[in-house]
């Protein structure tokens, strides 16, 4: 009885702490008219915002929020965004950049991911403005779409780390439902605009971080497979492998390597690619991302304990693969070495290396060689010689100097590398 008296207050306090520390389960952006951000108005409640109006780094930012079951919190919020983008696309070509956040984040006005995404959009808009001058064409209007979901269910520091697996399951549900519809509607806007033969085509790039990477992967995985094979009726030729939008990017994604293995197989079975093949899916994982490197497999040991796993031998074209299903099921896609295709490292004292720029991206990519290295800004991409050089699926291991930890995904060097890839994938 004495022991119970001592334990009971502790248990009650723990329960109260967790209950009172539950993260908000409501919608953050409740005003659906366009608001221009200024020093006097931060537009915190608005789901449609204009930033840096009139400047060469101007952009538009829209929010779409999804609940724990993958349902749109308010369909009118998405409809307002889609309608606004169609209005912009009437007069201008657009470059839509979608970002799906990960664990511990949401669509709250003070969320650090929103601030980082804003900075990334401003830099992308500046690059687009500069390219319009050098290429003597109109600049695409840069539009960001921030997909908010409940990445945090408990706000109590320390205790919130216990939500890892519960939020992982939520991320997969979120990706299978409302987000897929949103992404397809955004792609439809670019396709409709491009069907009108504009001077420069509109493009769509989708990015997901951490569990947001799992959201994006779940939302696009079957579409990617369908587009890669492209078995539609009436085809007259077999061309380059297609993807979703123009580029899908996953940053320190938190999902199993085993879920990626079928895509790796799919791409490996095609023994060569045309010179005009560009990347369609790019995965970037830091060697110092300990959340996905250590915590993830530690938890998967228990959740996969009663499952059966085999060892699969693959010999496609000139490449071989030994896939340990158990290891691939316990480790994330970026920490299972047999499926890694490239490394990304800081520029060192390499000599005689090819240097990619906005002007020569197409030529540089089309002339890649097995095991070769290419400089992208202040980074070096090295092919590991276990996939075809122009394979459209890149699973890249990133040096810790470029991405220092799980959340450090908006660094200048990595964003510069991604902007170059976006230019490659979206160049006419």
N, C-alpha and C positions, 0 to 999 in steps of 0.2 A: 504493500500500500504506500509506503514511504517513497519507493521508487516511482510509482505512478504519479504521486503528487509532484515530484520533481520533473518528470518528463512531460506531464500534461501541459503546463504553462508554455514550455518550449514548443511543443507541437502546435498549440493554439496560436502562438506568436508567428510560427512559420506559415501556417495557413492564412492568417490575416495579412502577412507580408506579401504573400503571393497574390491573394485576391485583390488587395489594394494596389498592387503593382502591375495589374493587367494593363497592357497597352490599349490605346483607343481602338475601337472597332467601328468607327464611323467614317464618313467621307470628309475630306479636308477641303476640297475645292468645290464650293457650292454655287459660285457665280459663273455663268457660262458665256458672258459677253467678253469681248476682247478688251484688255486693259493694257495701257502703255506704261511700262515701268519707268519710274523717275525717282529723284531724290525724295519727292514728297509722297510717292505712292509706290509701294512694293508689290501691290496686286496679290497679296497673300491668299485671298479667298477665290481668286479667279483661276479658272482652268485653261484660259487662253491669254497669253501674254506676248507683248511685243517688247523686245529689248534692243537698246542702242539704236533707236529709230533715227534714220537719216545718215548713220555712220557706215563705214565700209566693213564693219563687223556686226551689222544688224542681223537679227534672227527672230524667229517666232518660236515660242515654247507652249506646248499643249500638254495637259495632264489627262490620263484616263486611269481610274481607280477600280480595283477588282477586290472582291471579298475572299474569305478563306475557302469558299466552295467554288471559286473560279467564276462567279457571276459578276457582271458589271454592277457596280454599286448604284449607278444611275445611267441608264441607256442614253438619256438626254445629254449627258456629259460627252460620251463618244460621238453622238450625232452632231453636237455643236462643233467638235473638232473636225470631223469629216466634211461638214458643210463649209467650214471656213477654209479648209485646204482646197476644196474644189474651186472656191472663189479666187484664191490666190493663183491656182493653176490655169485659170482662164487667160491671164495675161503673162504669166512668167513660168519658166521651167523651175522645178523645185528639187531640192536635195533633202529628203526626209531621213533623219537620224533618230532611231528609236533606242531608248535605254530602259532596261528592266533591272531594277536594283536587287540587292540580295539581302542576306540576314542582317538584322538589327536596323533596317532602314524602312522608310515609308514615304508618303507624299506630304508630310508636314512641312510647313514653310521654312523651318530651321534645319531641315535634314541636310547633312554635309554632302550627300550624293547629289542633291539638286544644285548646290553651289558649284561642285566640281563639273557637273554636266553643263551648267551655264557657261563656265569658262571654256570648256571644250567646244561648245557650239560657236562661241565668239571667235575662237581661233580658226575653226573650220570655215566660218563665214569670211574671215580675213583672207584665208588662202584662196577661197573661191573668187573673191574680189580681185586679188592679184592675178589669178589665172585668166580672168576675163580680160584683163588689160594686155597680158602677154600673148593671148590667143585671139585677141580682137573679136570677142564675142560677148554676149550678155552674160551676166553672172546669174547662176541659179540662186533662188531664194532658199536660204537654209532654214529648215524647220525641225525643231526637236520635239520628240514625243516621249514623255516620262511616264512609264507605266508603274503605278503605285499599288502595292499590295501590303498585307500585314506581315512585314518581315520580322517584326518583333511582337511576341505575344505577352511577354513579361518584361517590365522595365527595371526591375530590381537588379542593380549591378551584381555580377557574380551568379546570381540565380538565373539570369537570362541566358547564361551559357548552357543551361540544361535543356533549352528549347531546341537545340540543334536538330534532333531527329524529327520532332513534331513539325518544325518549320520545313524540313526537307520534304515530308509527305505533302504538306500544304502547297509547296512550290510545284510539285508535279501535278496536283489537281488544278492549280491556277493555269498552268500551261496548256492543259488539255481542253479548256473550255473557252472562257471569254477572250483570252489573249489571242487565240488563233483567229477568231473573227475579226478582231481589231487589225491584226497584221495583214490579213487578206484584203480588208477594205482599204488599207493604206497602199498596198500593192496595186489595187485596182485603180486608185487615183493616178499613180505614175503610168500605168499601162494606158489608161484613157488619154492622158496628156500626150504620151508618145505616139499614139495612133494618129494624132493630128499633124505629124511631121513638123515638130518645132525646130528652130535653129539648133538647139542643144537639148538633149534628152533629159527628162527627169529621172531621178534615181531614188532607191530605198536601201538604207543600211540599218541592220538590226543588231543591237549589242545587249548582252546580258552578263551580269557579274554575280559570282558565287551561286546562291540558290536562284538568282535571276538568270544565270546561265542554264540552270536546269529548267526554268520556266520556258525560256526561248527554245531550248532543245526539244522539250516536250511538245511545244506548239508547232514546231516546224519539221520534226523528224520524218513523218510520213510524207509530207510535201516534198522534202528534199529527195527522198528515195524515188518518188514518182517523177520529179523533174530530171533526176540524173538519168533514169532509164528512158523517159519520154516515149511511151509506147502508143501515143495517140494515133488515131486513124488518119489516113491520107498523107502520111509522111513520104517524102520523096528521097530523103537522104538521112544519114546519121551524122550529126554535127557535134559541136562541143557540148559538154555536160552542162546542164542548166542548174540553177539553184533557186533559193527563195529571195525575191527582190534582187538586189545586186551583190550583197555581201552579208553574211551572218557572222558575228564575232562573239566568242564566249571568253570572258575574262575570269581566270581562277574559278572555273565552273565546279560546282559541287554535285557531281553525279558519277555513277560507276563507269569505269572503263568498259565493262561488259556491255553496257548500253550503246557504246560507240563502236564496238567490234564489228557489227554487221555493216556499218557504213565503211569502215576500213576495208572489209572484204569486198564490198561493192566496187569501191574505187580501184582496189588492187587488181580485180579481175579484168579491168580494161588496160591492156598492155601498153597503150600509147595514147597521147593526146595531141590534138591539133595545136598549131603554133598560137592560135588566138584563144586558147583556153586560159581563163583567169580564175583566181581563187573564188570559191563560193562559200566555204565554211572555214573559219580560222579560229583555232583554240589557242589561247595564251595562258600558260600556268607558270607561276614563279617557283623556282626551286626552294624559295624561302616561305612558301605559303603553307604554314604548319597546320592551319585549320583543315585543309584538304589532304595534307601529307600525313598527319599523325592522328588528329581527332577523328577524321572520317573512317579510316580503316579500323581504328580501335572499336568504334561502335558497330561496324559491319561484321566484326568477328562474331558477335552474339546474334545479330539478325539473320546471318546466313548459316548458323551452326547446323541446322537440320536439312539444309539443301544439299543436293548432289552436284558435283562439278567434275568435268572431264578435262583432259588435255587435248587440244585440237591442233592438228598439224595442217598448215596451209602451204601450198606451193603454187602461187599464181605468177604466170609469166616467168620472170627471172628472179622473183623475190620469194623468200620462204618466211614463215611465221609459226612460232610455237606459242599457242595461246593457253595459258593456265587459267581456266575459267574461275577457279577459286580466287586467285590473286586479282584477276580482272574484276571480280564481283566485290572485292573488299576495298580496292583502291580506286581513286578517282581517275578520270580520263587523262589528266595531266601528270599523273605520277605513276603510270604503268608504262615502263620503258619500251616494251615491244611495239607499242602503238604510237610512239613519238616519231615524228617525221623530220623535225627541224629543231635547231637551237637558235636563240636570239641573245646576242652578247653585245657589250659596249664596243665601240670602235677602239682598236688598239693601234699597234704599229704595223698592221698588215700592209703589204705593198702589192701593187699590180692587181688589186681587186676591182671588180666592176662596181660602179657607183650609180645607183638609181636616183632619178630626179623626176619631177613632175613632167618634164619634157620628153623623157626617154623610157618611161615605165613599160610601155607595151613592148618595145624592142628588147629591153633587158629581161623581162619575164619570158618572152618567147624563145630566148636563146640560152636558157638555163642549162646547166650540166649536172650530172649526178655527182654529189659530194661537193659541189661548188659553193662559194660564199659570195654574197652580194651586200654592199653597203646601202642601208636605207637611213638617210639622215645620220644620226649619231649611233646607229645600231648596225649589227652585222647578222644577217640571216644565213645560216649554214644548213645545207641539205645533208641529211644523214645517210643517204644512199640506200634507203630501204623502201622507197616509193618512187614512182615515176616523177621526174622533176616538175612537170606541169600538172600533177595530180591536184584537183581542185579542193581537196580537203587537207588542211594543214593543222597538225597537232604540234604546237611549238613549246619547247621548254625554255623558260626565260631566266636569264641570269638575275641574281638577287640585287645587283647594282641597278637594274632597270625597274624591277618590281620588288620592293623591299619586304612586303608581307601580303597578307590576304587582301587588305583593303587598299593598298597603294597601287591602284590601277589607272590613275589619271596623270601619271608622271609625264613630263614633257617629251622624253625620248620615246616612250611607248606610244603616246598619242601621235607623235610625228610619224612613227612607223605605220600606224593605222591610217593616218591621213594619206600616206603614199599608197597604201593598199586600196583605200577607197578610191583614190584617183585612178589606179589601175583598173579596178573593177567597174568604175562608172565612166571611164573615158569613152568617147564615141569612136 
